[in-house]
């Protein structure tokens, strides 16, 4: 009997590489980017298997963001996070947060619902309310 899991296909794996210490994650590259990036992207995720499992989602998200950047498919939150690579958006100084909120203002329809959910997601991320991951 074949059992399928709901949701996206698993596109990454954790493994050890010959001649190297630690554990690495391998994420499949979309066909359209394989000439540029190769068949997969590999990054070290930890020295132990436990550490690798703990770091997997963070490193996989960074790789997926890199792929999205190459495909020009980043969300507004991801685009702004690319600018501020070292900090999470909620850790930015309040003056920079205000500048971002002025640039990306949320518009509402007649019923009071936001028209652009990406801008709402950015505001929530700036306020420390993570909207994804």
C-alpha positions, 0 to 999 in steps of 0.5 A: 500500500502506498501512503502519501503525505499531504503538503509539499514534497520533501526536497531536502536531506541531511547526510554526512559527506565523505572526508568531512566532519559534521552533517550537511543538508542537501536541497534540490535545485529547480530545473531552471536553475541547475545550470547556474547552481548545480543539481543541489545546494549543500550547506553544513548544518551541524557537527552532530546529528542532533545539532543538524536536526535543530538547525535544519529548518533555519538553513533550509529556509535560507537556501529556499530564500536564495532559490526564490531570489534567483527565481525572483519569487520572494515575498515582500517580507523576504525581500526586506529581510534580504536587505537586513540579513544580520537582524530579524526585522523585529530587532531593527531600530524603531526609526528604521521600522517607522521608515519601512512602515511609511514606505509600505503603508497598508491600504484598506477596502470599504469593509476595513480589510487590508487590500495587500496581505504582503504589507500586513505580513511585513508590519506584523514581522516588524512588530515581532509577530512572525507570519511564516517559517 
